[in-house]
Amino acid sequence: MNLYINLKKVNTISRMNLYINLKKVNTISRMNLYINLKKVNTISRMNLYINLKKVNTTSRMNLYINLKKVNTISRMNLYINLKKVNTISRMNLYINLKIFNTISRMNLYIILKMVNTISRINLYTNLKMVNTISRMNLYINLKMVNTISKMNLYINLEDVQYNI
């Protein structure tokens, strides 16, 4: 397990809460969790919760959260909750906020709840070269799923000017 949290060249972050909770986990192999806040000016009231709860086996899980060249993010909430999961193999979750100006009241919830087996799930959320997004809510909830194989979920907002 590799867990890197890097706050790099940040000016002001106010009321930031970052909780990473690995609770009642049996085996996690080759887990990489990188959280990199790079060249950020202002983030206010940022909450980032990552909760792995009652997990049996997770193999080769990669979770990258990269906030790169962001100017202002206000009231950002990012919750990733893996709850009562049996087996997840080769899960890749990349969240990349790249070259932003302003995001206000962004909420991103990813909840994998009561899942039995998910194999080769790839979830990429890439917000690229966005100017302004206000009151953005992105909820991904996989609830009471039995088997999902080779699931790919790509969300890419590229060269967006105004989404209000």
Buried (B, 14 or more C-beta within 10 A) or exposed (E): EEEEEEBEEBEEBEEBEBEBEBEEBEEBEEBBBBBBBBBBBBBBBBBBBBBBBBBBBBBBBBBBBBBBBBBBBBBBBBBBBBBBBBBBBBBBBBBBBBBBEBBBBBBBBBBBBBBBBBBBBBBBBBBBEBBBBEEBEBEBEBEEBEEBEEBEEEEEBEEBEEEE
